[in-house]
Amino acid sequence: MGMAEFMLSVVIACFFWKRGLQRRFPATGAYLAMRVASAPVLFLLLSEDQFHHYQSVPWAMAYFLAFWAIYIASAVLLFFICIEVFRSALSAFPGLIKFGIVVFRWAALASLILTFSTISFAHRGVFSLPDVGIALMRSVSILELSLLAFLCLSMNALRLSPRSMAFGIALSFGLMSANDFIASSLLSSNASLTAPLQFVYESGILVALGIWLTYSVLPEPAYTPMVMPANSTIYRWNEIASALGHTGTQVAVQEPANGFFLTDVEKVVEKVLNRNLQGRESES
């Protein structure tokens, strides 16, 4: 199953580069490249460690460092993948994109604070890498699930097609995140690789990669300019988001004229006439 996962990743990467999607989703392309390139390296290190019957400290340490370095790098790339998917899904709404990027940055800052504030640091030095990597991946997984839920709920408003590549990437990573959460809650830390739940976990990864491969092979629907009424709610949100943080030029604000403008003019004229009459009477 691990070999099938590697082969699926290779096929996805081939179609991804063949269609030039790495220019549209550069972080996703980097994630695929790292996933494909790191699998043989980790397999080689693990094989050498097993060849020495798990007694060679240098090989075991090399595998440990390589695995968790790739794991942490994957968590960082997944954050930028979420931003790419968000940009692609809301490409017709630049104001909402700008506002959403600010939210993503604050979410990243909050995730980093929570990550390093909840780690016990019971392990010292490089042995704290698993604690950092798992905490970061948990935060990014929550972000992936939130992004998938947002796209599913706002698909009609955004005119987003279920066949779009952005939705396909969000769906694949969302399924992987849900699979990770379920597996981490059911599997113990010292579970065997031949445990039944391990096969269920690997099957979930293969299903997610199969969905991603389907989106990579099938063509996307042709892009059509989005037309919506001016009183649309999402259009107003986009205009409000575009105005946030924009200083612009200062203008003088005048009170709006009401519907009884002529009536007010008549009152002013009557007051002037009354004053003139009173002045004449006083003079006489």
CORTA-V220210 format. One record per pair of residues at least 24 apart in sequence whose C-alpha atoms are under 7 Angstrom apart, sorted by the first residue. I is the first residue (numbers start at 1). J is the second residue. Records with the same first field share a line. If there is no record, write none. Layout:
BEGIN
I->J ; J
END
This chain:
BEGIN
1->202
5->206
6->36 ; 39
8->209
9->36
10->36
12->213 ; 216
15->216 ; 217
16->216
25->84
27->77 ; 80 ; 81
28->81
31->74 ; 77
42->67
68->129 ; 130 ; 133
71->133
72->133
75->136 ; 137 ; 140
78->140
79->140
82->144
85->166 ; 170
88->166
89->160 ; 166
90->158
93->238
95->238 ; 239 ; 241 ; 242
96->238 ; 241
99->241
111->139
141->177
144->173 ; 174
145->174 ; 177
148->174
157->234
163->220 ; 221
164->220 ; 221
165->215 ; 220
168->212 ; 215
169->212
172->208 ; 209 ; 211 ; 212
175->208
176->205 ; 208
179->204
END
